[in-house]
Amino acid sequence: MPIVYRAANIVDAQLVMDELRAAGFQVRMSGSYLSGAAGELPPDQVITVWIDSDRQYDRARLVVAEFEASQRAGGADRPCGQCNEMLSPQFGKCWKCGAWQVEE
C-alpha cells in the first residue's frame, strides 16, 4: 500500500480520498487521529492517503495532481456541461449530476 498524498489537514485528505474513490481506487487515510498533535508534529508528515495497489500508483498520482491543480484554479463559476449547474472552477466533477468537467 503506497502513500499517494500527504495532507495538510483532514479536510484536504478527505477531498483527495473522494477524488480517488470516484476514479475507482480503494483508499485509506492514516494519521487522522493525530490531528490533535498538529502543533507538535508537521501535519503533512502525519495525515496520509494510501491506495491498496502498488501497480496503480502512477495513475493515482495523476488523479492527485489534477486535484491539486484544481485547487489552485481561479476564475468565475461556469455551468456543468451536462446539467448546467453552476460550479466553481476547483470542482472536477459536478456535485449535482456527477459529470466530470472538461477543461475548455
ROGU-59753 format. One record per residue (C-alpha): residue number from 1; x, y, z. Coordinates in steps of 0.1 Angstrom, whole numbers, plus 5000, padded with zeros to 4 digits. Example, Ala and Ser with C-alpha at 12.3 -4.5 7.8 and 13.67 -1.06 7.14 Angstrom:
2
+-----+------+------+------+
|   i |   xx |   yy |   zz |
+-----+------+------+------+
|   1 | 5123 | 4955 | 5078 |
|   2 | 5137 | 4989 | 5071 |
+-----+------+------+------+
// end
This chain:
104
+-----+------+------+------+
|   i |   xx |   yy |   zz |
+-----+------+------+------+
|   1 | 5000 | 5000 | 5000 |
|   2 | 5018 | 5031 | 4988 |
|   3 | 5012 | 5067 | 5001 |
|   4 | 4999 | 5089 | 4973 |
|   5 | 4992 | 5121 | 4993 |
|   6 | 5005 | 5138 | 5024 |
|   7 | 4978 | 5162 | 5036 |
|   8 | 4980 | 5195 | 5054 |
|   9 | 4948 | 5187 | 5072 |
|  10 | 4919 | 5161 | 5074 |
|  11 | 4897 | 5181 | 5050 |
|  12 | 4923 | 5180 | 5023 |
|  13 | 4929 | 5143 | 5029 |
|  14 | 4891 | 5136 | 5026 |
|  15 | 4888 | 5156 | 4994 |
|  16 | 4917 | 5136 | 4978 |
|  17 | 4902 | 5104 | 4991 |
|  18 | 4868 | 5113 | 4975 |
|  19 | 4886 | 5121 | 4941 |
|  20 | 4905 | 5088 | 4942 |
|  21 | 4873 | 5068 | 4951 |
|  22 | 4855 | 5085 | 4922 |
|  23 | 4883 | 5073 | 4899 |
|  24 | 4878 | 5037 | 4912 |
|  25 | 4906 | 5034 | 4937 |
|  26 | 4904 | 5017 | 4971 |
|  27 | 4919 | 5042 | 4996 |
|  28 | 4927 | 5046 | 5033 |
|  29 | 4936 | 5076 | 5054 |
|  30 | 4962 | 5073 | 5082 |
|  31 | 4971 | 5097 | 5110 |
|  32 | 4938 | 5115 | 5112 |
|  33 | 4936 | 5106 | 5149 |
|  34 | 4969 | 5125 | 5154 |
|  35 | 4954 | 5158 | 5143 |
|  36 | 4952 | 5170 | 5179 |
|  37 | 4990 | 5168 | 5180 |
|  38 | 4993 | 5191 | 5149 |
|  39 | 5010 | 5218 | 5169 |
|  40 | 5038 | 5194 | 5178 |
|  41 | 5040 | 5175 | 5145 |
|  42 | 5041 | 5188 | 5109 |
|  43 | 5007 | 5178 | 5095 |
|  44 | 5020 | 5167 | 5061 |
|  45 | 5040 | 5141 | 5079 |
|  46 | 5011 | 5128 | 5099 |
|  47 | 4980 | 5126 | 5077 |
|  48 | 4985 | 5104 | 5047 |
|  49 | 4963 | 5089 | 5020 |
|  50 | 4971 | 5054 | 5008 |
|  51 | 4959 | 5032 | 4979 |
|  52 | 4956 | 4994 | 4981 |
|  53 | 4976 | 4986 | 4949 |
|  54 | 5013 | 4994 | 4942 |
|  55 | 5006 | 4988 | 4905 |
|  56 | 4981 | 5018 | 4904 |
|  57 | 5005 | 5043 | 4920 |
|  58 | 5012 | 5063 | 4888 |
|  59 | 4976 | 5066 | 4879 |
|  60 | 4966 | 5076 | 4914 |
|  61 | 4993 | 5103 | 4914 |
|  62 | 4978 | 5117 | 4882 |
|  63 | 4944 | 5120 | 4900 |
|  64 | 4961 | 5137 | 4930 |
|  65 | 4980 | 5161 | 4906 |
|  66 | 4947 | 5170 | 4889 |
|  67 | 4931 | 5176 | 4923 |
|  68 | 4960 | 5199 | 4934 |
|  69 | 4958 | 5218 | 4901 |
|  70 | 4921 | 5223 | 4905 |
|  71 | 4926 | 5237 | 4940 |
|  72 | 4948 | 5265 | 4925 |
|  73 | 4923 | 5272 | 4897 |
|  74 | 4907 | 5306 | 4898 |
|  75 | 4881 | 5324 | 4878 |
|  76 | 4844 | 5327 | 4875 |
|  77 | 4819 | 5299 | 4881 |
|  78 | 4809 | 5280 | 4850 |
|  79 | 4780 | 5258 | 4841 |
|  80 | 4782 | 5220 | 4841 |
|  81 | 4784 | 5207 | 4806 |
|  82 | 4757 | 5182 | 4813 |
|  83 | 4731 | 5197 | 4837 |
|  84 | 4741 | 5234 | 4836 |
|  85 | 4745 | 5236 | 4874 |
|  86 | 4769 | 5265 | 4882 |
|  87 | 4803 | 5252 | 4895 |
|  88 | 4833 | 5269 | 4909 |
|  89 | 4865 | 5262 | 4889 |
|  90 | 4880 | 5240 | 4915 |
|  91 | 4854 | 5213 | 4910 |
|  92 | 4865 | 5185 | 4887 |
|  93 | 4831 | 5167 | 4890 |
|  94 | 4796 | 5182 | 4892 |
|  95 | 4782 | 5178 | 4927 |
|  96 | 4746 | 5176 | 4912 |
|  97 | 4748 | 5152 | 4883 |
|  98 | 4783 | 5136 | 4888 |
|  99 | 4796 | 5145 | 4853 |
| 100 | 4833 | 5151 | 4851 |
| 101 | 4841 | 5187 | 4840 |
| 102 | 4862 | 5191 | 4809 |
| 103 | 4887 | 5220 | 4806 |
| 104 | 4880 | 5241 | 4776 |
+-----+------+------+------+
// end
